[in-house]
Amino acid sequence: MSIVPPSVGDPTGATWADEITTAINALLNPPRFIGSIPSGTYITADVNFPFAADEDPLSGWDSSDRWWTCPVAGLYDVRGQFVAGSAIQAILSVQVNGTQVFYSPGAVQSVTIDYGGTTIAGYIRLNVGDQVAVQSSNTWTTKTDTGVGTSFALLRVSA
């Protein structure tokens, strides 16, 4: 992308202006998605998690198909915390365009009757239009324990 504007009457002017606007917005308000799931939500195996969008400034989240569509290409920091309400074993995975790109380091397990969980953390490179979701290998119900619940975040950290 060039920062030099096209000449007057050049039909690429609108595209150039859109690209500059997108770049400025990405610097001022980084693309991100932060979602959460209330306690008692049923998680179905091999189905995208039903996050509620807590932050999604560029409106990439689609609550019907449960994918976040990347609006700006770049490197994204991925963080997830998942808390189960009962003893289970499930591997959680981050999916990009339907392909698992990484998964939780261990199964979600109940440590005591009141708490069980795992985290996902890493980085993924996304292109405009890539779709991101989280899935579980097993069925379970979420739990909130002392304010800690099931949440997921994507934050663009570099181009």
Protein Blocks (a to p, Z undefined) as FASTA:
>chain_A
ZZbdcdehiaklmmmmmmmmmmmmmmmmgcdddddddehiacdehiacddddfbdfkopa
cfklopacdfbgcddddddddddfbdcdddddddeehiafbdcfbdcddfblmbccdddd
ddddddehiacddddfbdcddddeehiacddddddfbZZ
